[in-house]
């Protein structure tokens, strides 16, 4: 399977029940020579079948689909394929779905109406072990209080302050959605060292995944170093 450490394009499975949207997303992805859409589906069932058949590097799921939606599909992928990177495609007005996707362990969110470059950045970030929020989604999470539903600002700050200075620096960059290689480059660290710090951050803060850790960073007002 291709990926950050394996030559070849990143393999993506894409599921959306609107044919025009699905075609548009696939078209954007395939403008990047380093990304290849290996399968498309119109439902969660088709997405799961494609995951089993193609073993992709990243799965892109529409939040709402007909018979089996993106949230149910995400939950099943987490049950059967563990940490396979999954990005959710969403629209404004789907705040409750976004909140549930965070709880289920989504690796990021891309707006259908967003900048096409965000889609490419999101796929690359997720494949490299990062988390990605379209900026508009991040603002929406904080403005509506959905981010603080997972952890209040005061509690986020308390947990942030329990981290070492280096861990705080790593978490601030993780909060920007940066994958481990970019965090390592920004802080002049070995990538393996960053992985150790991320593991410690998740354990210390109680975050279940990088997206929840990113919300802690945002709620703690952790700016980049």
C-alpha positions as CSV (number, residue, x, y, z in Angstrom):
1,X,0.0,0.0,0.0
2,X,1.3,3.5,-0.8
3,X,1.7,6.1,1.8
4,X,4.2,8.6,3.3
5,X,6.9,6.0,3.5
6,X,6.1,4.0,0.3
7,X,6.7,5.2,-3.3
8,X,3.7,5.8,-5.4
9,X,0.6,8.0,-5.3
10,X,-1.7,8.1,-2.3
11,X,-4.7,5.9,-2.8
12,X,-8.0,7.4,-2.0
13,X,-11.5,5.9,-1.7
14,X,-14.3,8.5,-2.1
15,X,-18.0,8.2,-1.2
16,X,-20.7,10.8,-1.8
17,X,-24.3,10.1,-2.9
18,X,-24.4,13.2,-5.1
19,X,-22.9,12.2,-8.5
20,X,-21.9,15.8,-9.4
21,X,-20.2,16.4,-6.1
22,X,-18.5,13.1,-6.2
23,X,-17.2,13.8,-9.7
24,X,-16.0,17.2,-8.6
25,X,-14.1,15.9,-5.6
26,X,-12.5,13.2,-7.7
27,X,-11.5,15.7,-10.3
28,X,-9.9,17.9,-7.8
29,X,-7.9,15.1,-6.2
30,X,-6.7,13.8,-9.6
31,X,-5.1,17.2,-10.4
32,X,-2.4,16.1,-8.0
33,X,-0.1,13.5,-9.5
34,X,0.7,12.2,-6.1
35,X,-3.0,11.3,-5.4
36,X,-5.1,8.6,-7.1
37,X,-8.8,7.9,-6.6
38,X,-8.9,4.1,-6.7
39,X,-12.6,3.7,-6.1
40,X,-15.8,5.8,-5.8
41,X,-19.1,5.0,-4.1
42,X,-22.5,6.5,-3.5
43,X,-23.1,5.0,-0.1
44,X,-21.4,3.8,3.1
45,X,-21.8,0.2,2.0
46,X,-20.0,0.8,-1.2
47,X,-17.2,2.7,0.6
48,X,-16.7,-0.2,3.0
49,X,-16.5,-2.7,0.1
50,X,-14.0,-0.4,-1.6
51,X,-11.9,-0.2,1.5
52,X,-11.7,-4.0,1.7
53,X,-10.9,-4.3,-2.0
54,X,-8.4,-1.6,-2.4
55,X,-6.8,-1.0,1.0
56,X,-6.5,2.8,0.5
57,X,-4.3,5.3,2.3
58,X,-7.2,7.7,2.9
59,X,-11.0,7.5,2.9
60,X,-13.1,10.5,2.0
61,X,-16.7,10.3,3.3
62,X,-19.7,12.5,2.8
63,X,-21.3,13.1,6.2
64,X,-24.8,12.4,5.0
65,X,-25.6,9.7,2.5
66,X,-28.7,7.6,1.8
67,X,-28.9,4.2,3.3
68,X,-25.6,4.2,5.3
69,X,-24.2,7.6,6.1
70,X,-20.7,8.8,6.7
71,X,-20.9,8.6,10.5
72,X,-22.0,4.9,10.4
73,X,-19.4,4.2,7.8
74,X,-16.7,5.9,9.9
75,X,-17.7,3.9,13.0
76,X,-17.5,0.6,11.0
77,X,-14.1,1.6,9.6
78,X,-12.8,2.3,13.1
79,X,-14.1,-1.1,14.2
80,X,-12.6,-3.1,11.3
81,X,-9.7,-1.0,9.9
82,X,-8.5,0.7,13.1
83,X,-6.6,4.0,12.4
84,X,-7.2,4.1,8.6
85,X,-7.3,7.9,7.9
86,X,-10.8,9.1,7.3
87,X,-11.8,12.6,6.2
88,X,-15.4,13.9,6.4
89,X,-16.9,16.1,3.6
90,X,-19.4,18.4,5.1
91,X,-21.5,21.6,4.6
92,X,-22.5,24.4,6.8
93,X,-25.5,23.5,9.0
94,X,-24.2,20.0,9.8
95,X,-22.7,20.9,13.2
96,X,-24.1,18.0,15.1
97,X,-22.7,15.6,12.6
98,X,-19.3,17.2,12.9
99,X,-19.4,16.8,16.6
100,X,-20.3,13.1,16.4
101,X,-17.5,12.6,13.8
102,X,-15.0,14.1,16.2
103,X,-16.2,11.6,18.8
104,X,-15.8,8.7,16.4
105,X,-12.3,9.7,15.5
106,X,-12.5,11.5,12.1
107,X,-9.1,12.8,11.0
108,X,-10.4,16.0,9.5
109,X,-13.2,17.9,7.8
110,X,-13.4,19.5,4.4
111,X,-16.2,21.9,3.3
112,X,-17.8,21.1,0.0
113,X,-17.9,24.9,-0.7
114,X,-14.3,25.4,0.4
115,X,-11.1,26.1,-1.5
116,X,-10.1,23.1,-3.6
117,X,-6.6,23.3,-2.3
118,X,-7.9,22.4,1.2
119,X,-9.0,19.0,-0.1
120,X,-5.5,18.2,-1.4
121,X,-3.9,19.5,1.9
122,X,-6.4,17.4,3.9
123,X,-5.6,14.2,2.1
124,X,-1.9,14.7,2.4
125,X,-2.1,15.7,6.1
126,X,-4.3,12.6,7.0
127,X,-2.0,10.2,5.1
128,X,1.0,11.6,7.0
129,X,-0.7,11.1,10.4
130,X,-2.0,14.6,10.7
131,X,-5.4,16.1,11.3
132,X,-7.0,18.8,9.0
133,X,-9.9,21.2,9.6
134,X,-11.0,23.5,6.9
135,X,-10.5,26.9,8.6
136,X,-14.3,27.6,8.3
137,X,-15.0,24.4,10.2
138,X,-12.6,25.2,13.0
139,X,-14.2,28.7,13.4
140,X,-17.6,27.1,13.4
141,X,-16.7,24.6,16.1
142,X,-15.4,27.3,18.4
143,X,-18.2,29.9,17.6
144,X,-21.0,27.4,18.3
145,X,-19.4,25.9,21.3
146,X,-19.1,22.5,19.8
147,X,-15.4,22.4,20.4
148,X,-15.9,23.3,24.0
149,X,-18.4,20.5,24.3
150,X,-15.5,18.1,24.3
151,X,-13.4,20.1,26.7
152,X,-14.0,23.5,28.3
153,X,-11.5,26.3,27.9
154,X,-10.4,26.3,31.5
155,X,-10.0,22.5,31.5
156,X,-8.1,22.6,28.2
157,X,-5.7,25.2,29.6
158,X,-5.1,23.1,32.7
159,X,-4.3,20.0,30.6
160,X,-2.1,22.1,28.3
161,X,-0.1,23.4,31.2
162,X,0.6,19.9,32.4
163,X,2.6,19.3,29.2
164,X,6.3,20.0,28.9
165,X,7.3,23.1,27.0
166,X,8.3,20.9,24.0
167,X,5.0,19.0,24.1
168,X,3.2,22.3,24.2
169,X,5.1,23.4,21.0
170,X,4.2,20.1,19.3
171,X,0.5,20.4,20.4
172,X,0.3,24.0,19.0
173,X,1.5,22.8,15.6
174,X,-0.7,19.7,15.8
175,X,-3.6,22.2,16.4
176,X,-2.7,23.7,13.0
177,X,-3.3,20.3,11.4
178,X,0.3,19.7,10.6
179,X,1.5,16.1,10.1
180,X,4.5,14.7,12.0
181,X,7.1,15.3,9.3
182,X,6.2,19.0,9.1
183,X,6.1,19.4,12.9
184,X,9.6,17.8,12.9
185,X,10.9,20.2,10.3
186,X,9.4,23.2,12.0
187,X,10.9,22.3,15.4
188,X,14.1,20.8,14.1
189,X,13.4,17.4,15.6
190,X,13.6,13.8,14.3
191,X,10.2,12.5,13.2
192,X,10.5,9.7,15.6
193,X,10.9,12.2,18.5
194,X,7.7,13.9,17.4
195,X,5.8,10.6,17.4
196,X,7.0,10.1,21.0
197,X,5.8,13.6,22.0
198,X,2.4,13.1,20.3
199,X,1.9,9.8,22.1
200,X,2.7,11.5,25.4
201,X,0.4,14.5,24.6
202,X,-2.5,12.1,23.9
203,X,-1.9,10.3,27.2
204,X,-1.5,13.4,29.3
205,X,-4.4,15.4,27.8
206,X,-6.7,12.4,27.6
207,X,-7.4,13.1,23.9
208,X,-8.4,10.0,22.0
209,X,-7.0,11.1,18.7
210,X,-5.2,14.0,17.0
211,X,-8.5,15.8,16.2
212,X,-9.5,16.0,19.9
213,X,-5.9,17.1,20.7
214,X,-6.3,19.9,18.1
215,X,-9.5,21.0,19.8
216,X,-7.6,21.1,23.1
217,X,-5.0,23.3,21.5
218,X,-7.6,25.6,20.1
219,X,-9.5,25.9,23.4
220,X,-6.3,26.4,25.3
221,X,-5.4,29.3,22.9
222,X,-2.1,27.4,22.1
223,X,-0.5,29.5,19.4
224,X,2.3,28.3,17.1
225,X,5.8,28.5,18.5
